[in-house]
Amino acid sequence: MLTLTLITLFLFAIAVWWDFRAFTIPNWLTLLFFCIGIFANFVLFGALQAAIAFATGFGVLVIMFPLFAFRLIGAGDVKLMMAVGAIMGTLPTFLTLVWGIIFGSVLAILFGAFKTGVSGVAKTFKRYYHCLIIRTYFKPDADELGAISVPYAPALALGFIYTCYSTPELSRALRALFTSLEYWV
């Protein structure tokens, strides 16, 4: 499990860097790690686990596609979680997604407040309130939170890190890693 956790941490490190730099996650990165995940599961656990890894990755793609279709999340983030699903399996991927959405909500508001100011965040919440009451979508103004792009890979990475620390098996793997690093340092 430590090997898969390290592969996922490496994937998130690259994805976060790329998302901050260009507000996109390249297809080659997600496809490469999707294939690495299936291959690693095959080598470590056999053909059945590789099939489960493939099914998990594809299932994440199907489940998260509506989030992309409604423009709540970018396509790169969907494919990133598909790769995580192929590497880590069902439960860690689900927990990463849940915690990533929670962290993402907070980070989006903080990032938006930094970019647009508190007035931009307030304007967005007011617009959402009007959309719910009138049941009509109003396009966001340029100076509010709803109009800016927010990199979501950092939120998903935080969700994965929290999942690692809250899941006993993954937590043991990380402790073993840090213990071995202390030995070498």
C-alpha positions as CSV (number, residue, x, y, z in Angstrom):
1,M,0.0,0.0,0.0
2,L,3.0,2.3,0.6
3,T,4.0,2.1,-3.0
4,L,0.5,3.1,-4.2
5,T,0.4,5.9,-1.7
6,L,3.7,7.3,-2.9
7,I,2.6,7.1,-6.5
8,T,-0.5,9.0,-5.7
9,L,1.4,11.6,-3.7
10,F,3.8,12.1,-6.6
11,L,0.8,12.4,-9.0
12,F,-0.8,15.1,-6.8
13,A,2.5,17.0,-6.4
14,I,2.8,17.3,-10.2
15,A,-0.9,18.0,-10.7
16,V,-1.0,20.8,-8.0
17,W,2.1,22.4,-9.5
18,W,0.6,22.3,-13.0
19,D,-2.8,23.5,-11.9
20,F,-1.4,26.5,-10.0
21,R,0.9,27.3,-13.0
22,A,-1.6,26.9,-15.9
23,F,-5.0,26.3,-14.4
24,T,-5.1,23.0,-16.2
25,I,-4.0,19.4,-15.7
26,P,-2.6,17.8,-18.8
27,N,-4.2,14.7,-20.3
28,W,-0.9,12.9,-20.7
29,L,-0.3,13.2,-16.9
30,T,-3.7,11.7,-15.9
31,L,-3.5,9.0,-18.6
32,L,0.1,8.0,-17.6
33,F,-0.8,7.7,-14.0
34,F,-4.1,5.8,-14.8
35,C,-1.9,3.3,-16.7
36,I,0.7,3.2,-13.9
37,G,-2.1,2.6,-11.4
38,I,-3.5,-0.4,-13.3
39,F,0.0,-1.8,-13.9
40,A,1.1,-1.3,-10.2
41,N,-2.1,-3.0,-9.0
42,F,-1.4,-5.9,-11.4
43,V,2.2,-6.3,-10.3
44,L,1.5,-5.9,-6.5
45,F,-1.9,-7.7,-6.2
46,G,-2.7,-9.6,-9.4
47,A,-5.1,-9.4,-12.4
48,L,-8.3,-9.2,-10.3
49,Q,-7.1,-6.1,-8.5
50,A,-5.9,-4.5,-11.8
51,A,-9.4,-5.1,-13.1
52,I,-10.9,-3.5,-10.0
53,A,-8.5,-0.6,-10.4
54,F,-9.6,-0.1,-14.0
55,A,-13.3,-0.3,-13.0
56,T,-12.7,2.2,-10.1
57,G,-11.0,4.7,-12.4
58,F,-13.8,4.4,-15.0
59,G,-16.5,4.6,-12.3
60,V,-15.0,7.8,-10.9
61,L,-15.1,9.2,-14.4
62,V,-18.7,8.4,-14.8
63,I,-19.7,9.6,-11.3
64,M,-17.8,12.9,-11.6
65,F,-18.8,13.7,-15.2
66,P,-22.0,15.6,-14.1
67,L,-19.8,17.9,-12.0
68,F,-17.9,18.7,-15.2
69,A,-21.0,19.0,-17.3
70,F,-22.4,21.6,-14.9
71,R,-19.0,23.4,-14.8
72,L,-18.6,22.8,-11.1
73,I,-15.2,21.2,-11.6
74,G,-12.7,21.1,-14.5
75,A,-12.2,18.1,-16.8
76,G,-8.6,17.8,-15.6
77,D,-9.8,17.4,-12.0
78,V,-12.2,14.7,-13.1
79,K,-9.4,12.8,-15.0
80,L,-7.1,13.4,-12.0
81,M,-9.5,11.6,-9.7
82,M,-9.9,8.9,-12.4
83,A,-6.2,8.3,-12.1
84,V,-6.3,8.3,-8.3
85,G,-9.1,5.7,-8.5
86,A,-7.0,3.5,-10.7
87,I,-4.1,3.7,-8.3
88,M,-5.7,3.7,-4.8
89,G,-9.0,1.8,-5.2
90,T,-12.5,2.5,-4.3
91,L,-12.6,3.6,-0.6
92,P,-9.6,5.9,-0.5
93,T,-10.7,7.5,-3.8
94,F,-14.2,8.1,-2.4
95,L,-12.9,9.5,0.8
96,T,-10.4,11.7,-1.1
97,L,-13.3,13.0,-3.2
98,V,-15.5,13.8,-0.2
99,W,-12.8,15.5,1.7
100,G,-11.5,17.2,-1.5
101,I,-15.0,18.8,-2.0
102,I,-15.1,20.0,1.6
103,F,-11.6,21.4,1.4
104,G,-12.3,22.8,-2.1
105,S,-15.4,24.7,-0.9
106,V,-13.3,26.4,1.8
107,L,-10.3,27.0,-0.5
108,A,-12.5,28.4,-3.3
109,I,-14.0,31.0,-0.9
110,L,-10.6,31.9,0.5
111,F,-9.0,32.1,-3.0
112,G,-12.0,34.1,-4.2
113,A,-11.8,36.5,-1.2
114,F,-8.1,37.0,-2.0
115,K,-8.8,37.6,-5.7
116,T,-12.0,39.6,-5.5
117,G,-12.2,40.8,-2.0
118,V,-14.9,40.2,0.6
119,S,-17.3,42.3,-1.5
120,G,-16.9,39.9,-4.4
121,V,-17.7,36.9,-2.2
122,A,-20.7,38.7,-0.8
123,K,-21.9,39.5,-4.3
124,T,-21.6,35.9,-5.3
125,F,-23.6,34.7,-2.3
126,K,-26.2,37.4,-3.0
127,R,-26.4,36.2,-6.7
128,Y,-26.8,32.6,-5.6
129,Y,-29.6,33.6,-3.2
130,H,-31.4,35.4,-6.1
131,C,-30.9,32.4,-8.4
132,L,-32.5,30.1,-5.8
133,I,-35.4,32.4,-5.0
134,I,-36.3,33.4,-8.6
135,R,-35.1,30.0,-10.1
136,T,-33.3,31.7,-12.9
137,Y,-29.5,31.7,-13.5
138,F,-27.8,35.0,-13.5
139,K,-24.3,35.2,-15.0
140,P,-21.6,36.3,-12.5
141,D,-20.1,39.8,-12.9
142,A,-16.4,40.0,-13.5
143,D,-15.6,41.3,-10.0
144,E,-17.2,38.4,-8.1
145,L,-16.1,34.9,-6.9
146,G,-18.3,33.1,-9.5
147,A,-16.3,34.6,-12.4
148,I,-12.8,33.5,-11.4
149,S,-11.1,30.2,-12.0
150,V,-9.9,28.3,-8.9
151,P,-7.3,25.5,-9.1
152,Y,-9.0,22.5,-7.6
153,A,-6.1,20.0,-7.6
154,P,-4.8,21.5,-4.3
155,A,-8.1,20.8,-2.6
156,L,-8.2,17.2,-3.9
157,A,-4.6,16.8,-2.7
158,L,-5.5,18.0,0.7
159,G,-8.4,15.5,0.6
160,F,-6.0,12.7,-0.1
161,I,-3.6,13.7,2.6
162,Y,-6.5,13.9,5.1
163,T,-7.7,10.5,3.9
164,C,-4.2,9.1,4.4
165,Y,-4.1,10.3,8.0
166,S,-7.7,9.2,8.8
167,T,-7.5,5.7,7.3
168,P,-5.5,3.4,9.5
169,E,-3.9,1.3,6.7
170,L,-2.8,4.4,4.8
171,S,-1.7,6.1,8.0
172,R,0.6,3.2,8.9
173,A,2.1,3.3,5.4
174,L,2.9,7.0,5.8
175,R,4.3,6.5,9.2
176,A,6.6,3.8,7.8
177,L,7.7,6.2,5.1
178,F,8.5,9.0,7.5
179,T,10.3,6.6,9.9
180,S,12.5,5.4,7.0
181,L,13.2,9.0,5.9
182,E,14.3,9.9,9.5
183,Y,16.7,6.9,9.4
184,W,18.3,8.2,6.2
185,V,18.5,11.8,7.3
